[in-house]
Amino acid sequence: MSATEAPERIGPYRLLRQLGEGGMGVVHLGLDAEGREVAVKVLHPHVASDLKARDRLTREVETMRRVRSRRVAEVLDADLTGAAPYIVTRYAPGRTLEQTVLEDGPLRDDAVVRLARGLCEALVAIHAADVIHRDLKPANVMLVDGEPLVIDFGIAHLVNATRLTQTGMFVGTPGYLAPEIIRDTQITQAADVHALAATVFFGVTGKPPFGSGTFESVCYNILEGKAQVDLAPVWLRGWLRLALASEAASRPTAASLLRLTRSLDPTVTVLRETPQDGGTRVLDGTRLLDETTAPGNGSGNGGRTSVLPSDDDSYSDLLPPVNYVAPERPYREPRAPKQRRPVSAP
């Protein structure tokens, strides 16, 4: 049997064909004892001999067992002590988001909304289990009858758990990593929100949000917050800007982002206003989230639309309808009052 050929059986499972392969192992389509299709992830032989790799597999199983959601492929079985450690998860027939977009082109607007809502629901469940995924990306999302399913927790870990990488190193796909992962600073569940938005961006544009150049250039764009949001449709841009904020504290929680997602409206088109000075202002349909708004618009913050802290789940002031924006005027130093000349009596 060649190195790439799948074994016929592992444990009680009959392996039919290979579904995919990553750095940790190979995923096979298999059948359980009752003939039901399952996905069996088997560690590479050279990885299985590494105690740290086995520890990561153990963490993966423990992590996935904490999550309960129809949007996440649940763990059905595992053997972590045998010669070929493996885990068994629900099999999802279909293609990954990455495969779908590369083969068929960007998703239609209604499919993008379904993708965004489904991924938000998955993250809500993942974060409720006190877990950070850390590697949400198009290749880790299956589309099953148009609905997303998160299928791989290869580098997920519990909140505040010991880092699995050495200082200065990280594991993941650069184009979908949050800035704090690249900086090797504190990683919170906000990193998953950033990755979710980057994944949705790919679904709607067919491109990674921070470009596809060299590793260094992509990382630079992520650190500088230079997402190509203008490539996305106007109705989605405000949502993307909010979730792709460079500072983790400025991003909404998964639950808050889900509420915003339920208000996305692909029928909204570009809105324009022509101020008195003749300029033209273009606003996106989900409301201007990052610019100065006109006084008296109900924001209650002196005329600026604020980004709420990530622990505030309301975000009510960021929802539609769209408010028009008064033209910005350059700031000028106030002039000293003119001295009035004394008036002579006639």
C-alpha positions in Angstrom: 0.0 0.0 0.0 1.4 3.4 -1.0 1.9 6.2 1.6 -1.1 8.1 0.2 -3.4 5.1 0.0 -6.0 5.0 2.7 -6.0 1.9 5.1 -9.1 -0.2 4.7 -10.1 0.0 8.3 -9.3 1.9 11.5 -10.9 0.8 14.7 -14.5 -0.2 13.9 -14.6 2.1 10.9 -14.3 1.1 7.2 -12.5 3.9 5.3 -13.8 4.6 1.8 -11.8 7.4 0.4 -9.7 10.4 1.4 -11.6 13.7 1.8 -8.7 16.1 2.6 -5.3 16.4 4.2 -3.6 18.9 6.5 -0.5 19.3 8.5 -1.8 17.2 11.4 -3.4 14.3 9.5 -5.7 13.0 6.8 -9.5 13.0 6.8 -11.3 10.0 5.3 -14.9 9.3 4.5 -15.8 6.2 6.5 -18.7 3.9 7.5 -19.5 3.0 11.1 -20.7 -0.4 12.3 -24.3 0.5 11.2 -23.3 1.7 7.7 -23.6 5.4 8.5 -21.2 7.8 6.8 -18.7 9.6 9.1 -15.6 11.7 8.7 -12.5 10.0 10.3 -9.5 12.2 11.0 -6.2 10.2 11.4 -2.9 11.6 12.5 0.0 11.3 10.2 2.4 8.5 11.4 5.3 10.9 11.9 3.0 13.2 13.9 1.4 10.5 16.0 4.8 9.7 17.4 5.1 13.2 18.7 3.6 13.5 22.2 2.8 17.2 21.7 0.8 16.4 18.6 -1.2 13.8 20.5 -1.8 16.4 23.1 -3.1 18.8 20.5 -5.5 16.1 19.2 -6.7 15.5 22.8 -7.3 19.2 23.1 -9.2 19.2 19.8 -11.5 16.4 21.0 -12.1 18.1 24.4 -12.8 21.4 22.7 -15.2 20.0 20.1 -17.1 18.0 22.7 -17.9 21.3 24.6 -19.7 22.8 21.5 -23.3 21.9 20.8 -24.6 23.4 17.5 -26.1 22.3 14.3 -23.6 24.7 12.7 -20.6 22.7 14.0 -19.7 19.1 13.1 -19.9 17.3 16.4 -17.5 14.6 17.7 -18.9 11.1 17.5 -16.0 9.0 18.7 -12.2 9.1 19.3 -9.3 6.9 20.0 -6.3 8.9 21.3 -4.2 6.1 22.7 -3.8 3.6 19.8 -1.0 3.3 17.2 -3.0 5.5 14.8 -4.9 8.1 16.9 -8.1 9.4 15.3 -11.3 11.2 15.9 -14.7 10.7 14.2 -17.1 13.5 13.4 -20.3 13.9 11.5 -19.9 13.7 7.8 -21.2 16.7 5.8 -21.7 16.0 2.1 -20.9 19.0 0.0 -18.0 21.3 -0.8 -16.1 23.7 1.3 -16.7 27.4 0.9 -13.3 27.7 -0.6 -14.0 25.1 -3.2 -17.4 26.5 -4.0 -16.2 30.0 -4.7 -13.1 29.0 -6.6 -15.1 26.7 -8.8 -18.4 28.6 -9.2 -17.4 32.2 -8.4 -18.6 34.5 -5.5 -21.9 33.7 -3.8 -25.1 35.4 -4.6 -26.4 38.0 -2.1 -28.9 35.8 -0.5 -26.3 33.0 -0.1 -23.9 35.6 1.5 -26.6 36.5 4.1 -27.1 32.8 4.9 -23.4 32.3 5.2 -22.9 35.3 7.6 -25.9 34.3 9.8 -24.9 30.7 9.9 -21.3 31.4 10.8 -22.4 33.9 13.5 -24.6 31.2 15.0 -21.7 28.8 15.0 -19.4 31.3 16.7 -22.1 32.0 19.3 -22.1 28.3 20.2 -18.3 28.0 20.1 -17.8 31.0 22.3 -20.6 29.9 24.7 -18.4 26.8 25.3 -15.6 29.2 26.4 -13.6 28.3 23.2 -11.6 30.2 20.7 -11.4 28.5 17.3 -8.5 30.6 15.9 -8.6 29.1 12.4 -11.9 29.9 10.9 -11.4 30.3 7.1 -13.1 29.3 3.9 -11.4 25.9 3.8 -12.9 25.0 7.2 -16.5 25.8 6.3 -18.7 23.3 4.4 -21.7 24.4 2.5 -24.5 21.9 3.0 -27.6 22.8 1.0 -26.4 26.4 1.1 -26.0 26.4 4.9 -22.5 26.7 6.5 -21.0 24.1 8.8 -17.8 24.6 10.7 -15.9 21.3 10.2 -12.4 21.7 11.7 -11.1 22.7 15.1 -7.5 21.7 14.2 -5.9 24.5 16.3 -8.8 25.5 18.5 -8.1 25.9 22.2 -9.8 26.8 25.4 -9.8 30.4 26.6 -6.7 31.1 28.7 -5.3 27.7 27.9 -1.5 27.3 27.4 -0.3 28.5 24.1 0.4 25.6 21.7 3.0 27.6 19.7 6.4 29.0 20.6 6.8 32.7 21.3 6.8 34.6 18.1 5.2 31.8 16.1 1.6 31.3 15.2 -0.5 28.6 13.5 -3.1 29.5 10.9 -3.8 30.9 7.5 -2.3 34.4 7.3 -5.0 36.0 5.2 -7.7 35.2 7.8 -5.8 35.9 11.0 -6.6 38.7 13.4 -3.9 41.3 14.0 -3.4 40.3 17.7 -2.5 36.7 16.6 0.3 38.1 14.3 1.4 40.4 17.1 1.5 37.5 19.5 -0.5 39.5 22.1 -3.5 38.5 24.1 -5.9 36.5 22.0 -9.6 36.6 22.8 -12.8 35.4 21.1 -12.7 38.7 19.1 -10.1 37.1 16.9 -12.8 34.7 15.6 -15.1 37.6 14.8 -12.3 39.1 12.6 -11.8 35.7 10.9 -15.6 35.3 10.4 -15.8 38.6 8.6 -12.7 37.8 6.5 -14.4 34.5 5.5 -17.6 36.2 4.5 -15.6 38.7 2.5 -14.1 35.9 0.5 -17.5 34.4 0.0 -18.9 37.6 -1.5 -15.9 38.7 -3.5 -13.8 35.6 -4.2 -10.8 37.3 -2.8 -9.0 37.4 0.6 -9.7 40.7 2.3 -6.1 41.7 2.8 -4.7 40.8 -0.6 -2.9 37.8 -2.0 0.7 39.0 -2.2 3.7 37.9 -0.2 3.3 36.6 3.4 4.9 39.8 4.7 2.6 42.1 2.7 -0.6 40.3 3.8 0.5 40.5 7.4 1.3 44.2 7.0 -2.1 44.8 5.6 -3.8 43.0 8.5 -1.8 44.9 11.1 -2.6 48.2 9.4 -6.3 47.3 9.0 -6.1 47.7 5.3 -9.0 45.4 4.3 -10.3 45.9 0.7 -13.8 46.5 2.0 -14.7 48.6 -1.1 -14.7 45.4 -3.2 -17.7 44.1 -1.2 -21.3 45.2 -2.1 -22.3 48.4 -0.4 -25.0 46.8 1.8 -22.3 44.7 3.5 -19.5 47.2 3.9 -20.5 48.7 7.3 -20.9 45.2 8.7 -17.4 44.2 7.5 -15.7 47.3 8.7 -17.1 46.8 12.2 -16.1 43.1 12.4 -12.7 43.7 10.8 -11.7 46.5 13.2 -7.9 46.4 13.9 -8.5 46.7 17.7 -10.1 43.7 19.2 -12.0 45.8 21.7 -13.8 47.6 18.9 -15.3 44.5 17.4 -18.7 43.3 18.4 -19.2 39.9 20.1 -20.5 37.0 18.0 -24.0 37.5 19.5 -24.0 41.2 18.6 -22.7 40.5 15.1 -25.5 38.0 14.7 -28.1 40.6 15.6 -26.6 43.0 13.1 -26.5 40.3 10.4 -30.2 39.8 10.8 -30.6 43.4 9.6 -28.5 43.1 6.5 -30.5 44.0 3.4 -29.0 43.3 0.0 -31.8 45.4 -1.7 -30.2 48.5 -0.3 -28.3 50.4 -3.0 -25.7 53.2 -2.8 -27.2 56.3 -1.2 -25.9 59.7 -2.3 -26.4 63.2 -1.1 -25.3 66.5 -2.6 -24.3 69.0 0.0 -24.6 72.8 -0.6 -20.9 73.0 -1.5 -21.4 70.8 -4.5 -19.5 67.8 -3.3 -21.1 64.3 -3.4 -21.1 62.0 -0.4 -21.5 58.2 -0.9 -22.8 56.2 2.0 -23.2 52.4 2.3 -26.5 50.9 2.9 -25.9 49.4 6.4 -25.3 52.9 7.8 -22.1 54.9 8.1 -20.4 53.4 11.0 -17.0 55.1 11.1 -17.6 58.7 10.2 -18.9 61.9 11.8 -22.7 62.1 11.7 -24.9 65.2 11.8 -25.8 66.5 15.2 -29.3 65.6 16.4 -29.3 62.2 14.7 -30.2 60.4 17.9 -26.8 59.0 18.5 -26.5 60.9 21.7 -22.8 61.3 21.5 -22.2 64.7 20.3 -22.6 63.9 16.6 -20.3 60.9 16.2 -21.4 57.3 15.7 -19.6 55.3 18.3 -18.3 51.8 18.2 -19.5 50.2 21.5 -17.2 48.1 23.7 -17.2 44.4 22.8 -19.0 43.5 26.0 -22.0 45.6 25.2 -24.5 43.4 23.3 -27.0 46.0 22.2 -25.4 47.8 19.2 -28.9 49.2 18.6 -27.5 52.5 17.4 -25.6 50.7 14.6 -28.7 49.2 12.9 -30.6 50.6 9.9 -32.2 52.9 8.9 -29.4 54.9 7.3 -28.9 58.4 8.5 -27.7 61.1 6.0 -24.5 62.8 6.9 -23.9 66.5 6.9 -20.8 67.7 4.9 -17.7 67.9 7.0 -16.2 71.4 7.1 -12.5 72.1 7.8 -11.8 73.2 11.3 -10.8 76.9 11.7 -9.5 78.6 14.7 -12.1 81.0 16.2 -11.3 84.6 15.4 -11.0 87.1 18.2 -14.0 89.4 18.5 -13.5 92.7 16.8 -13.2 95.7 19.0 -16.1 98.0 18.5 -15.2 101.6 17.9 -16.8 104.1 20.2 -19.7 106.0 18.7 -19.3 109.8 18.8 -22.3 111.8 19.9 -23.6 114.0 17.1 
